[in-house]
Amino acid sequence: MRYAYYLPFEPAAAINYVYLIRLHTLAEYTEQHRLYDTIHYTTQEELAKRLKISGKTLSRLLANEAYKDYFTVNKEAKIITLHNNYRTSSATKNTQPFIRVEAAAIDKLLAAYEELNEPKTDLFIRYFLYIRYYCGKTGTNDFIQEQFLSAVGYATDTGTKNKLRIYNKVLQEQQLINLQYRRNAAGHKRILFSLPK
């Protein structure tokens, strides 16, 4: 039984984290690596259906150089190998950061993403991963919306900030994060994020 995912994460990576997480959910366990890192498929059409994307989108995804640090594709053998070996990464002092996310949390996250019905953006998923990453081992962190938007390369316009407020509500309702609002010494409103126990 799968308990957690180890997801490579870079806030401004030019990839779609929805697609990457869905790939991770399809991965099979390999004894050699002691990881869920291998995806077998019969045809690209079948794989596209499992990923809930079009065949054209899948073709672009598999050919996109931006994903080369995240997985490799052997089209002849019809195997995708995820680059999620956090043990090797730590041993070789690879700077690729990883986030550990419980399998139940990933299920809730993807279900909430579907409910939001924002198929053209991964901002909701990226926001959650950013919170998880920056809460890290301490379990808490605080930042303002502009910090996140700047880190992921989005404009800090009112519409996008309003989206983040909606995301905060959804993530809290799903018990994926905890929030506390407070003001710092300068009087600026901050959000203290923490991870559920």
NORDATA-V757948 format. One record per residue. N is the residue number from 0. RES is the residue in three letters. SS is DSSP state (~ for helix, > for strand, _ for the rest). PSI is psi in whole degrees, 0 to 359 (999 if undefined). Layout:
N/RES/SS/PSI  N/RES/SS/PSI
This chain:
0/MET/_/137  1/ARG/_/130  2/TYR/_/331  3/ALA/>/161  4/TYR/>/144  5/TYR/>/107  6/LEU/>/125  7/PRO/>/140  8/PHE/_/126  9/GLU/_/120  10/PRO/_/319  11/ALA/_/14  12/ALA/_/138  13/ALA/_/54  14/ILE/_/173  15/ASN/_/113  16/TYR/~/340  17/VAL/~/311  18/TYR/~/317  19/LEU/~/316  20/ILE/~/320  21/ARG/~/322  22/LEU/~/316  23/HIS/~/326  24/THR/~/341  25/LEU/~/352  26/ALA/_/142  27/GLU/>/155  28/TYR/>/135  29/THR/>/129  30/GLU/_/322  31/GLN/_/315  32/HIS/_/346  33/ARG/_/45  34/LEU/>/157  35/TYR/>/94  36/ASP/>/8  37/THR/>/131  38/ILE/>/121  39/HIS/>/142  40/TYR/_/156  41/THR/_/316  42/THR/_/162  43/GLN/~/328  44/GLU/~/317  45/GLU/~/318  46/LEU/~/319  47/ALA/~/319  48/LYS/~/318  49/ARG/~/329  50/LEU/~/355  51/LYS/_/41  52/ILE/_/167  53/SER/_/161  54/GLY/~/323  55/LYS/~/317  56/THR/~/319  57/LEU/~/317  58/SER/~/317  59/ARG/~/319  60/LEU/~/312  61/LEU/~/336  62/ALA/~/353  63/ASN/_/120  64/GLU/~/336  65/ALA/~/340  66/TYR/~/1  67/LYS/_/336  68/ASP/_/355  69/TYR/_/332  70/PHE/>/162  71/THR/>/153  72/VAL/>/128  73/ASN/>/97  74/LYS/_/329  75/GLU/_/314  76/ALA/_/350  77/LYS/_/52  78/ILE/>/135  79/ILE/>/129  80/THR/>/120  81/LEU/>/143  82/HIS/_/77  83/ASN/_/26  84/ASN/_/87  85/TYR/~/336  86/ARG/~/312  87/THR/~/318  88/SER/~/316  89/SER/~/318  90/ALA/~/325  91/THR/_/6  92/LYS/_/31  93/ASN/_/137  94/THR/_/359  95/GLN/_/113  96/PRO/_/149  97/PHE/>/151  98/ILE/>/135  99/ARG/>/123  100/VAL/>/130  101/GLU/>/146  102/ALA/~/320  103/ALA/~/324  104/ALA/~/322  105/ILE/~/319  106/ASP/~/313  107/LYS/~/319  108/LEU/~/312  109/LEU/~/323  110/ALA/~/319  111/ALA/~/322  112/TYR/~/316  113/GLU/~/319  114/GLU/~/324  115/LEU/~/332  116/ASN/_/56  117/GLU/_/68  118/PRO/_/342  119/LYS/_/3  120/THR/_/150  121/ASP/_/19  122/LEU/~/319  123/PHE/~/312  124/ILE/~/316  125/ARG/~/322  126/TYR/~/314  127/PHE/~/314  128/LEU/~/323  129/TYR/~/314  130/ILE/~/313  131/ARG/~/317  132/TYR/~/314  133/TYR/~/343  134/CYS/~/326  135/GLY/_/218  136/LYS/_/334  137/THR/_/334  138/GLY/_/350  139/THR/>/156  140/ASN/>/158  141/ASP/>/143  142/PHE/>/165  143/ILE/_/161  144/GLN/~/322  145/GLU/~/326  146/GLN/~/314  147/PHE/~/310  148/LEU/~/322  149/SER/~/318  150/ALA/~/327  151/VAL/~/1  152/GLY/_/26  153/TYR/_/153  154/ALA/_/148  155/THR/_/54  156/ASP/_/166  157/THR/~/319  158/GLY/~/316  159/THR/~/321  160/LYS/~/321  161/ASN/~/324  162/LYS/~/317  163/LEU/~/325  164/ARG/~/319  165/ILE/~/317  166/TYR/~/318  167/ASN/~/316  168/LYS/~/314  169/VAL/~/314  170/LEU/~/324  171/GLN/~/316  172/GLU/~/325  173/GLN/_/1  174/GLN/_/38  175/LEU/_/337  176/ILE/_/162  177/ASN/>/145  178/LEU/>/143  179/GLN/>/133  180/TYR/>/138  181/ARG/>/169  182/ARG/>/140  183/ASN/_/184  184/ALA/_/331  185/ALA/_/358  186/GLY/_/6  187/HIS/_/138  188/LYS/>/129  189/ARG/>/157  190/ILE/>/125  191/LEU/>/116  192/PHE/>/141  193/SER/>/159  194/LEU/_/140  195/PRO/_/145  196/LYS/_/999
